[in-house]
């Protein structure tokens, strides 16, 4: 009986080990983006599988390789962010690919980047009216970072930390993103400047302020 049971146990162990290997599957895929020349674009790609998939970024079918292209990997190895800064038109306009592969299989998802010149920006294009400011707080204290944007339709705001997206669902409740924030007093983002003109001439004086409301 001992000689019969041992091969069965070995065969069962082999099936269990083989079933543990799974092909890659995307858990987050990059989305098409439209940026402005001189700005920045960040594409996010994450995948799961066993063994853990390797993430590679391609541009027009070739691995990205440029000083303006930076690949930042997630700490848990689940994926990476392709960050392009500063954007250039038309050279950066292309179809980019996120390739996830392990020894079981390889999968690919593509996304498109469009880069506009300043004179091509359409009405309603999103703009950041108030960006986060440098803060110094004591340890264990609460820090509030503000960001306000405008556009039509209303822009969706995404937060990044060290160029990686902030996951508000996996930080023990320490980081929360609030859609509405406390009232913020107005401040000048573009104060008026002095001008000298000749009599009979014309002048444009610009003054822009931000706040909430």
ROVEXKE-74630 format. One record per atom (N, C-alpha, C): x, y, z. Coordinates in steps of 0.001 Angstrom, whole numbers, plus 524288, in hexadecimal, padded with zeros to 5 digits. Atoms other than C-alpha are relative to their C-alpha. Layout:
% residues N
XYZ
...
***
This chain:
% residues 213
8033F7FB4E80000
800008000080000
80360804E280000
7FC967FB6D7FFC3
80B498095A802B2
801E88015E7FA95
7FDF37FEFF80538
810A4807D57F4E1
7FBD0802447FC65
804327FDF78034A
8036180AFC7EEE5
7FEAA8059B80172
801977FAD27FE30
800598170E7F72C
804078042B7FE98
7FBFD7FC0A800E8
80D6E81E047F4E9
7FF988027B7FA94
800A17FD7A8051F
80BCA820117E602
7FB21803727FFBE
804B27FCCA80004
7FDF7825217E862
800F58053C8029F
7FECF7FB267FD43
802FE82F3C7F211
80371803837FCAD
7FC947FCE580354
80DAB833AC7E8BD
7FCEE802527FB75
803227FE1C80456
803E1834D07DD95
7FC688046C801BC
8035F7FBEB7FDEC
7FAB283CF07E60A
8031680503800E5
7FCBE7FB647FF1D
805BB846117E9EB
80169802A57FADE
7FEAA7FDBF80517
8096E847FF7DBA7
7FB6B803207FDCA
804977FD36801F6
7FB7E84BDA7D7F6
7FF1C8050880305
800B17FB4A7FCE2
7FA9F855857E342
803F2804287FE79
7FBFB7FC3F80171
8076585BFB7DF55
7FF088022A7FA8E
801057FE2F80547
803A585CB17D111
7FB6E803CC7FFE3
8048A7FC907FFEE
7F68D862FC7D43B
8015E8055780229
7FE9D7FB017FDAA
7FD7F86DE17DBC0
801FA803E37FBF3
7FE0A7FC8080405
80359873757CF37
7FB78801FF7FCB9
804507FDA0802D9
7FA0587D017C8CE
802138041F7FC3D
7FE477FC0E803C6
7FB3C885D47BCD9
7FF118057A8021F
800C87FA957FE43
7FC0E894A37BE6F
7FA69801D27FF04
805297FD928009C
7EF8589C5B7C03F
80071805A7801D2
7FFAB7FA7A7FEA2
7EE838AB2A7C028
7FC1A8015380456
8036C7FE017FBE4
7E90C8B1327CC92
7FF19805DE7FF72
800B17FA718012F
7EADA8BF3A7C7DD
802B08011B7FAD3
7FDE37FF0980532
7ECCA8C3A87B9EC
8006B805DD7FEFC
7FF707FA6D80141
7F18A8D0B37B46E
7FB7E801E97FCA2
8043E7FDA280307
7E7958D9FF7AE9A
802488041D7FC57
7FE417FC0A803B6
7E8EE8E2F57A2D9
8004C80555802A6
7FF497FADE7FD9E
7EDED8F0737A670
801128041D7FBDC
7FEBC7FB7480328
7EEAF8FDE87A05A
802E4803D68037A
7FCD37FC6B7FCF0
7F99D9068B7A574
80169804CD7FCE0
7FE587FB1E80265
7FF5D913D67A291
805EE7FFF97FF9A
7FA547FFC3800C3
80CF8915FE79D0F
80293802D280491
7FD667FDEE7FB66
8162B918757A868
7FDE57FDE080510
802688022C7FB56
80D3F9115D7B1EA
801F77FA8580136
7FE83805417FE58
80D63903957B75B
7FB797FC437FF19
803E48042880085
806468F6BE7B4E6
801D77FB4A8031D
7FEC4804A97FCEF
805AB8EAD47BDD0
7FC2C7FBAA7FEA2
803288049280147
800C28DD747B979
800E97FBD680430
7FFBD803D37FBC3
7FDA78D3287C3C8
7FE867FAA47FDED
8011D8055A801B5
7FE258C4727C16D
801747FC3F8045B
7FF13803F57FBF6
7FCDB8B9597CB4F
7FDCB7FACA7FE39
801A78054180190
7FB8F8AAB47C9A6
801237FC2F80462
7FF2A8042A7FC3B
7FAAF89E5A7D1C1
800CC7FAE77FD13
7FEF8805188025D
7FEB28904F7CF1B
803FD7FD168033D
7FC2C803397FD3E
80778885597D3C5
8030C7FCC07FC05
7FCCD7FC377FD2C
812D3886E47D206
7FE43805A57FEF4
8017F7FA828008B
8115B895957D3D6
801BC801FB7FAAB
7FE9F7FE4280544
810DD89BD67C652
804018047180010
7FC617FBAE800E2
81B8A8A4CE7C163
7FD5A803F27FC6C
8028B7FBE2802FA
816A88B1EA7BC50
8041A802DC7FCBA
7FC977FD2380394
81D1C8B8247B058
7FCB1803DB7FCEA
802B37FC018030B
819288C4B17A962
802768007B7FA96
7FE3B7FF6480564
81A148C5DE79A9D
7FDA3804DA7FD8C
801F67FBC38034B
818A28D13A79145
800A47FE5D7FA56
7FFF9801CB8056F
814EF8CD7778374
802A87FAAA7FF85
7FDFE805538002C
818A78BF637869A
8057C7FF4880214
7FAAB8006A7FDFB
8261D8C27878C52
800368020280599
7FF877FE817FA8A
82A268C39379A93
80184805BF8007E
7FEFB7FA6E7FF71
829FA8D1B579F12
80590800D8801FE
7FA9F7FEC17FE7F
8377E8D7AE7A067
80107805B37FEB8
7FF377FA6F800BD
838BC8E6487A25A
800A58027B8055B
7FF327FD647FB00
83D468EF857AD08
7FAFB802618021A
804ED7FDBB7FE45
82FBA8F5807AD5D
7FC007FBD680189
8037C804527FEAE
8297A8E81C7AF46
802127FD50804ED
7FE6F802757FB13
829D78E2B87BD17
7FBFB7FBE180185
80368804407FE3C
8244D8D5BF7C1D7
800BA7FF5B805DC
7FFD5800707FA4F
821048D5867D065
7FCE57FB3380197
80295804E37FE85
81DDE8C8307D628
7FD53800838054C
802AE800387FAF9
8141C8C5CE7E10A
803517FCEC803EC
7FCE18028F7FBF2
81A178C1A87EDF3
7FEDC7FA3080063
80168805867FF8F
812A78B4C37EDBC
800FE7FCFA7FAF9
7FEC2802AF804D9
817248B1A67DFE4
7FB5C7FEC47FC92
804BC8014F802EC
8093C8B17E7DAA4
7FF97802C87FAC6
800477FD25804EB
80BFD8BAD87CF79
8039A804A980010
7FCA67FB6880059
811DF8C7D77CBB6
7FD07804847FD8A
802157FB3A8024C
80F318D5C07C74D
803E2801E57FBE8
7FCD17FD998040D
8144B8DB257BA7C
7FF0F805E180040
8006A7FA567FF69
816F88E9A27BCB4
80332802A07FBB7
7FD7A7FD3880446
81A388F2A17B142
7FFEC805CF80141
7FF9E7FA6F7FEBB
81F299005F7B435
805448022B7FE3F
8048A7FD27801F8
81FEF909E17ADCC
7FE067FDB07FAE6
80256801FF804CC
816A2906317A2FF
801CE803397FB51
7FE707FD77804DA
81ACB9093779515
7FC4A7FE5C7FBA2
8035C8011D8047D
8124B90A3C7890B
802F18012B7FAFA
80359804B580033
811A89035277FDF
802CE7FAFF80197
7FCDE804BF7FF54
81C7B8F9E9783E6
7FDCC7FC3680415
80208803717FBEA
815718F4B678FF6
7FAA17FDCE7FEB3
8051B8020D8017B
8087F8F28678923
800AD7FA917FDA2
7FF4580561801D0
8079C8E3D67877F
7FC627FC648030A
802A8804247FD21
8015C8D72878BC3
804077FD4980376
7FC7B802807FC3F
807DB8D1C379810
7FD9C7FAD7801CA
801BF805347FE64
807188C3B079CBA
802247FEA08055A
7FE578026F7FB17
807868BD947AA29
7FFF07FA1B7FF31
7FF6D805A0800E1
80C928AFA87A910
800F67FD528053C
7FF66803167FB34
80AB88A64C7B480
800FF7FA597FE7F
7FE93805518019C
81165899257B364
8024F7FCEE80485
7FD3C803CC7FCC4
8155B88D487BB3C
800D47FB1F7FCB3
7FEB68049A8031F
8195987FA27B726
7FB2E7FD197FE0C
804CE80280801C0
80B1487BE47B552
7FDEA802977FB0C
802557FD5080479
806BB886757ABD0
801D0805AF7FFED
7FED77FA6D8009A
8080B894897A715
7FB18802BC7FE14
804937FD058019D
7FD4B89EB57A5F3
8019E805AB7FF17
7FEA97FAA780188
7FD568AC617A019
7FB158035580006
8042E7FC2B8005E
7F4BD8B8557A1C5
8026B805077FDED
7FDEA7FB4C80277
7F67C8C4C7799DE
7FCEE804D0801A9
802667FB007FEB1
7F38B8D32879C6C
8025F804277FC7E
7FE357FBEC80398
7F4E48DF987948E
800F680516802EB
7FEB37FAE07FDDE
7FB5D8EC767981B
7FF95804137FBB3
800817FB848037F
7F7748F91F79161
8024A804C4802B6
7FD6E7FB677FDC2
7FF969056679397
7FE62804D27FCE1
801D67FB3A8027A
7FA20912ED790C3
803E280473800C1
7FD387FB187FF5A
8011F91FA878E3A
7FC83803D08030A
803017FC357FD05
7FCF092B7279640
7FB74802357FCC9
804187FDB38033F
7F548930E378AC2
7FBDD7FC087FE51
803C88040B80164
7EDFE923EF78938
7FC747FE8880492
802FB8017E7FB5E
7E85292340796FE
7FA4C801A37FF52
805887FEAF800E0
7D9719228A795C1
7FD8A8028F804C8
802EB7FDAA7FBB4
7CFC192A0579DF9
7FE187FBBA803B3
801A9803D57FC1F
7CCB7922D17AA94
8042F7FC1780179
7FBC3803977FEAE
7D9DC91BAD7AB08
80173800C0805C0
7FF197FF747FA5A
7DD0E918C27B95F
804FA8030B80146
7FB8D7FD0B7FDFA
7E60F922057C0A0
800037FFA4805EE
7FF78800137FA4F
7EB3D9219E7CE91
7FFF6805A2801F3
800817FAB87FDF1
7E6A692DF27D57C
80307800BD80511
7FD227FFC47FB0E
7ECDE92ACE7E294
802D37FADC800D9
7FCF3804B67FF28
7F7F4921057E42B
8019B7FF77805B0
7FE50800D27FA92
7FCAD91AE87F0F7
804F18031080134
7FB907FCE07FE3D
80664923087F8C2
803727FCC8803A6
7FC5D802997FC6D
8127591EB780052
7FE31800C380595
801CF7FFC37FA90
80EB391B7880E59
803EE7FD6580397
7FCCF8025A7FBE4
81652918A481AB7
7FC7A7FF36804BC
80363801357FB93
80EB7911BA82579
802E17FC6D803C4
7FDB4803737FC15
8123390AC7831FB
7FE357FA647FF14
8015E8058580072
8125C8FC0483239
7FAFD7FEE880310
805208019F7FDF2
804EB8F5F583523
7FBD1804297FF3A
803EA7FBFE80115
7FE42902B883145
7FD7D7FF1B7FAA9
802C780083804F3
7F4B6903FB825FE
801AC8044A7FC3B
7FEA77FC4A8041B
7F8D990A8081956
7FBBF7FFDC7FBD5
803FB7FF8B80409
7EEE190F6680F83
8025A8028F7FB2F
7FE037FE00804F3
7F307911388015D
7FB5B801567FC8A
804647FE2A80325
7EA20919067F882
80163800077FA36
7FF587FFC1805AA
7E863917DF7E9DD
7FAB68013F7FD98
804D87FE7780292
7DE2391EBB7E1AF
800F78006C7FA29
7FF8E7FFDC805B3
7DBF091D427D319
7FACB801867FDA8
804C27FE6A802AF
7D235922937C96F
8002C7FE127FA65
80072801D18055B
7CD6E91E427BC24
7FA697FE777FED8
80536801A08018E
7C198919AF7B4A6
800687FB3C7FC73
80286801007FAEC
7BDBD90F447B812
803D48006580490
7FCBE7FF777FB5D
7C2D090FCF7C60A
8046B7FBF67FFF1
7FB93803B48001F
7D084909CC7C6BA
7FFF27FC53804B6
7FF1E803BF7FBBD
7D38C8FDCB7CED3
8059C80092801DF
7FADB7FF0D7FDBC
7DF0B8FFEB7D813
8023D7FADF8021C
7FD33804A07FE1E
7E8E98F5027DA9F
804EC801C0802D0
7FB6F7FE8A7FCDE
7F3568F6067E528
804647FC087FF46
7FB638034280076
801298F0BF7E3C5
803C38013F80476
7FBD57FF5B7FC17
80BD98EEA67EDEA
804ED7FD7A7FDD6
7FB23801E480266
819C18ED577E8CC
7FEE67FD967FAA8
8015B8017180560
813DF8EC187DB1B
7FCAA7FB147FFA8
803698049480001
80B768E0647DF30
7FA9C80192801F9
805417FE877FE4E
7FC978E1497E09A
7FF0A7FE8B805B3
80140800E57FA7E
7F7AC8E25A7EE8A
7FB537FC5680057
80430803CE7FF3D
7EF698D6A17F28B
7FD578013280530
802BF7FE887FB2F
7E5738DBC87FC52
7FD317FB6A80291
802C2804877FDD5
7DFC68CE217FE7E
803A07FC3C802D8
7FC4C803C17FDC3
7EC3E8C7A78037F
8043F802CF80320
7FC2B7FD3A7FCCB
7F2B38D0B680D6F
7FE2F800988059B
802037FFF87FAA5
7EB828CDB381A27
7FD148050780148
8030E7FB507FF1A
7E3458D9D181867
80321804E8800EB
7FCBB7FB6A7FEFD
7EECD8E314819A2
7FF5B804287FBCE
8007A7FC578045E
7ECBE8E93680C40
7FA6F7FFC87FDEB
805597FFA7801ED
7DF518EDD28080A
7FFAE804517FBEC
800E97FC1380400
7DB2E8F5097FBDC
7FA70801F280086
805107FD947FF45
7CFFD8FE747FE1B
7FE9C803207FB27
801A97FD39804B2
7C8459038D7F291
7FF29805CC80115
800AC7FA857FE8D
7C4F09101D7F9BC
803628011A804C3
7FC7F7FEA27FBB5
7CE3C9171E802E3
7FDFC804DC802B4
801987FB727FCFB
7CD4F921F980CCB
800A6804F27FCBC
7FF8A7FB07802B9
7CC0793018808A4
805A4801E88001D
7FAA47FE1A8008A
7D8BD935EC803CE
7FFD1805C77FEA6
800197FA6680139
7DB1F9449780436
8028F8010D7FABE
7FDCC7FEDB80527
7DE4994B007F730
805BA8018E8004B
7FA997FE4180097
7EC4394CFC7F2C5
800F6800FC7FA39
7FEDD7FEA08055C
7F1F3952EC7E683
803BF7FBFE7FDA1
7FC7780365802ED
7F79A9491C7DCEB
802D3803147FBC5
7FD7F7FC65803B3
7FA65953E17D2FB
7FEA78058E801BC
8012C7FAA77FE4B
7FB38961547D975
800F8803DA7FB94
7FF1E7FC0D80412
7FA9396DA77D120
80588802318005D
7FABA7FDD880039
8077B973A27CCDC
7FFD3805897FDE3
7FFAB7FA9E801D5
80BBB9817E7CA02
800E3800307FA1E
7FF577FF428059B
80B179867A7BC02
8011B805C17FEE6
7FF177FABA801E6
810369927A7B516
7FE57800477FA4A
801EA7FF768055C
8093C9971E7A8C0
80027805B57FE68
8002B7FAB48021F
809319A2EE7A012
7FA61801F880014
805537FDD580037
7FD839AC287A05A
7FD317FE437FB0A
80314801E480464
7F2C59A6F9797A1
8009B7FA397FEF2
7FF338059A800BC
7F7CC9990D79899
7FC0D7FCCF8030E
803888038E7FD33
7F0A998D2B79DE4
803307FC3D8034F
7FD4E803997FC84
7F416983987A8AC
7FC207FBF880205
8030D804337FD92
7EF0D976A77ADC0
8025E7FEBA8054E
7FE2C8013B7FABC
7F028974737BC63
7FD527FAFE801BC
8020C805207FE93
7EE97966617C0CD
800637FF25805E4
800018015A7FA72
7EAD5962097CE7E
7FCC47FB13800A8
8029C804FA7FF41
7E76B9540E7D210
800917FE51805B1
7FFEB801CF7FA9C
7E3BE94EDE7DF88
7FD597FAAF8005F
80256805267FF15
7E05F9413E7E4A7
7FE4E7FF9F805A4
801FD800D07FABE
7D90093CA47F099
7FB567FC5A7FFC2
8049E8035A7FFBF
7CD88934637F52D
7FC478021C80424
802127FFE280565
7C31E9389B7F296
802BB804347FCBA
***
